Amino acid sequence: MATFAEETGLATLHYVILLPSVDTCLERVLTRQGHGFTDEPATRKMHDEFSRASIAERHVLRNPPDAPDEVADEVGARVERGVLTYRP
């Protein structure tokens, strides 16, 4: 994250990682239409890597709501509280 943040040239930025459960990710990968990615083992591996990544927990929204407007509301509330602020 530090390299990306520094390259933006911004003094601060906000970031959040949406991390649904592995089961939700698998269901979405296997049922999504119009894309070619259906690799279950790769999905599990990527989810595991994100789950174990060294990311401050305040930047991770685990099991976000399904409705996009609810996700936006939650992210907006976190921005307002300053939870998602990152200073390179």
C-alpha positions as CSV (number, residue, x, y, z in Angstrom):
1,M,0.0,0.0,0.0
2,A,2.8,2.4,0.9
3,T,4.3,2.4,-2.6
4,F,0.9,3.0,-4.3
5,A,0.1,5.8,-1.9
6,E,3.4,7.5,-2.3
7,E,3.1,7.3,-6.1
8,T,-0.3,9.1,-6.0
9,G,1.4,12.2,-4.7
10,L,-1.5,12.8,-2.3
11,A,-1.0,13.8,1.3
12,T,-3.8,11.4,2.4
13,L,-6.1,8.9,0.8
14,H,-8.9,6.5,1.9
15,Y,-8.9,2.9,1.1
16,V,-11.1,-0.1,2.0
17,I,-10.9,-3.7,1.1
18,L,-14.2,-5.5,0.7
19,L,-13.8,-9.0,1.9
20,P,-16.9,-11.2,1.6
21,S,-16.7,-14.7,3.0
22,V,-15.0,-17.4,0.9
23,D,-18.3,-19.0,0.3
24,T,-19.8,-15.8,-1.0
25,C,-16.7,-15.3,-3.3
26,L,-17.0,-18.8,-4.6
27,E,-20.8,-18.4,-5.3
28,R,-20.2,-15.2,-7.1
29,V,-17.3,-16.6,-9.2
30,L,-19.2,-19.7,-10.2
31,T,-22.5,-17.9,-11.0
32,R,-21.4,-14.6,-12.5
33,Q,-22.3,-14.3,-16.2
34,G,-20.1,-12.9,-19.0
35,H,-16.6,-13.5,-17.7
36,G,-14.2,-16.4,-18.0
37,F,-12.9,-16.7,-14.5
38,T,-14.4,-19.8,-12.8
39,D,-11.3,-21.2,-11.0
40,E,-12.4,-22.4,-7.6
41,P,-8.9,-23.2,-6.2
42,A,-7.6,-19.9,-7.4
43,T,-10.5,-18.1,-5.8
44,R,-9.8,-19.9,-2.5
45,K,-6.1,-19.0,-2.7
46,M,-6.7,-15.3,-3.4
47,H,-9.3,-15.1,-0.6
48,D,-6.9,-16.8,1.8
49,E,-4.1,-14.4,0.8
50,F,-6.3,-11.3,1.4
51,S,-7.5,-12.8,4.7
52,R,-4.0,-13.2,5.9
53,A,-2.5,-10.1,4.4
54,S,-0.8,-7.5,6.6
55,I,-3.6,-4.9,6.3
56,A,-4.8,-2.8,9.2
57,E,-8.1,-4.2,10.2
58,R,-9.7,-0.8,10.0
59,H,-9.3,-0.9,6.3
60,V,-11.1,-4.2,5.9
61,L,-14.9,-4.5,5.5
62,R,-15.5,-8.2,6.2
63,N,-18.7,-9.7,5.0
64,P,-20.1,-6.5,3.4
65,P,-23.8,-6.2,2.7
66,D,-25.0,-7.5,-0.6
67,A,-26.7,-4.3,-1.6
68,P,-24.3,-1.8,-3.2
69,D,-26.1,1.2,-1.6
70,E,-25.6,-0.4,1.8
71,V,-21.9,-0.9,1.1
72,A,-21.6,2.7,-0.1
73,D,-23.3,3.9,3.1
74,E,-20.9,1.9,5.3
75,V,-17.8,3.0,3.5
76,G,-19.1,6.6,3.6
77,A,-19.7,6.4,7.3
78,R,-16.2,5.1,7.8
79,V,-14.7,7.9,5.7
80,E,-16.7,10.4,7.8
81,R,-15.2,8.9,11.0
82,G,-11.7,9.0,9.5
83,V,-11.3,5.3,9.9
84,L,-10.2,4.7,6.3
85,T,-7.6,7.6,6.1
86,Y,-4.1,6.6,5.2
87,R,-1.2,9.0,5.2
88,P,1.8,7.9,3.2
